[in-house]
Amino acid sequence: MILRLLNKYLHLFYIKTILMFKILLILLAAFSLSSASASQNNKEVKKPLKLSKSKKQQLNDLADEKVINVTVPTNEKSAQEYANALEERERLLSLEGREPIPKNRTIPIVLEDKMDAVNVNLSVKYGTTLIFIDQNGEKWPVHFSLIGASKYFSKEEPTENTLLITPNKKYRKSNLTVFLKDNLNPIPIILTESATDVDIVTHIKIMDDSPESTIQDSRYIRESTDVVKDFKSTITGDERLLVDDITPKDGKLLEYISSTNNANLKVWTTGGYIYIKGIDKPLSPSGTLIDNSRNRKLWRFNEWYDFNVVIKGSVENILVKKNN
């Protein structure tokens, strides 16, 4: 009986002890939270800095000045470098990736029933002028002209012997057909839009006389091209030497430049004339055939240094050097 009462008493004591321990833990936790809250409340909160309007403006001006000093040059040298950099940037932005080389050309053409087409290079944003002239440099009026693909190339006629062609699209190609006044032979021209070359001014030189030619010059007076019948009694002693490729005592063998690098010609000056051996036919100026006995024709010309001739069916330009 006593043991039973003792066990009951110990059991109650154990329960009370556990309850007291739990209460103690709760109190400790509540104290810790209140201490932390009080600690935070006790911290000083920094109030925003109150500045006068003038002081704020001074600080803003100071900040702006620092930013400007970083981005804008502060001396003459750096200012010039900055300006050069801006100019270079502007130039690079304006580039289109193509800078065609402008050229001026003269294209000799012999009017025939069947002619090979000549090529003319054009480039976007450039105008190409085609000027039609005769062998003497006189204008030859255009009677009619037509571009195959007119949506890619624009055509204007500022004068009666001039066509102004402008391409509207890059990398396009078409043909231009031209009929000249008083001539039924069409002139075929290929128009090519190019990124590398552009023919700014192109003279289409017709190796004939224009119907409107007014030139009266002894250099262009047409002389007979018939073979001299009486060889011995007509040609001079110097010309006989030239027939045999011998330079006369008072003559001089001249150097020349050929448009096709033809090295098979001989050019002399003697007796106030120019002699050329090795051409089939002169176009401008006209000349006199002296000898054809050895299949290498010898021609005589009035003193002149720029010749357009036919050699083996092709037109060539021969430029004789004056000061050899």
Salt bridges, closest charged atoms under 4 A:
GLU88 OE2 - ARG91 NH2 2.86
GLU96 OE2 - LYS125 NZ 2.32
GLU157 OE2 - LYS155 NZ 3.38
GLU160 OE2 - LYS139 NZ 2.46
GLU193 OE2 - ARG98 NH1 2.68
ASP197 OD1 - LYS103 NZ 3.17
ASP199 OD2 - ARG105 NH2 3.18
ASP208 OD1 - ARG222 NH2 3.97
ASP209 OD2 - ARG222 NE 3.53
GLU212 OE2 - LYS181 NZ 2.77
ASP217 OD2 - ARG219 NH2 3.11
GLU239 OE2 - ARG300 NH1 2.98
ASP244 OD1 - ARG294 NH2 2.59
ASP245 OD1 - LYS277 NZ 2.90
GLU255 OE1 - LYS321 NZ 3.61
